[in-house]
Amino acid sequence: MHDGRPDYLAGDVELHVGDVRDADAVKRAFDGVDVVVHLAARVGVGQSMYEIAEYTSANDVGTAVVLEALAERPVRKLLVASSMSIYGEGAYREGDPGERTREQLGRREWDFPGFTPVPTPETKRPALSSIYALNKYQQERACLVAGDAYGIPTVALRFFNAYGPRQALSNPYTGVLAIFASRLLNGRAPRIFEDGAQTRDFVSVHDVARACALALERDGADGRAVNVGSGRAISVRDLAAQLAATVGVDVEPELTGEFRLGDIRHCYADVSLARETLGYEPEVELADGMAELAGWLEGQTADDRVEEAARELARRGLSG
């Protein structure tokens, strides 16, 4: 989550995203522990496209350091956070339409005519359309490969759009709910790319935590990558309107009609495998989760850097 809170847990020892590149610190953290939960990552699709070395170092090299330490100090279970970003576009009933091109986006052709979104299963072919997506796929595969080689039961959980209290509010590349909340806290309208009809799957941090606990307690998903989401889709435009109403702010979202390279149109989770292998069931309804988030937002402050981030992407030719 990269906001100063612990990202990486090894038993009772807490490390942060920068620490996972310190081999000695990681090895010390593993002394006497039997479970490792690897959540550390630099996050954000847009920023990953111009901080390529930093993202690759923190995410890929950091994970390699973790795995070298585990090779010397095997544990009972390794859990690694993967991401829905590795799918690129989600699944469609009619087949794979491919990824949207810069030319298509430039013509403001947002959708795939004749294609109907359906829940995205783990069998969907990855489409790594950003450095962040590539990093997360490498983290996932490296952990599963090394876990198998060293006899460490390993599970990769592919988180969809997680949200909830204590989420970072001042990073313009984190989850869209946090970004919208930051705008609203500063009396500004949420900025929405494209036409706002793109859909995503938002999963409460409580459901994410429950999935992690199940993966540590049960062995049904060992050696596999498993989706963790709500299993439901909502448009970004409707999400912004619902959040504004929940926090009691009467403001219409700003539809920019702009695009960002690497963004996808539709993706929501098929959670059948998580249900089958872990007994996972999403329990928090979006309305309830947003109400909890709104309660936490009272009294919070946020540095709204959305427009700054948008200018940086435009300057580098990564939006239009």
Beta strands, then each sheet from edge to edge (+ up, - down):
strand 1: 8-10
strand 2: 13-15
strand 3: 35-38
strand 4: 77-83
strand 5: 154-159
strand 6: 161-163
strand 7: 191-192
strand 8: 199-200
strand 9: 202-204
strand 10: 224-228
strand 11: 234-235
strand 12: 254-255
sheet 1: 2+ 1- 3+ 4+ 5+ 10+
sheet 2: 6+ 9+
sheet 3: 7+ 12+
sheet 4: 8+ 11-
end
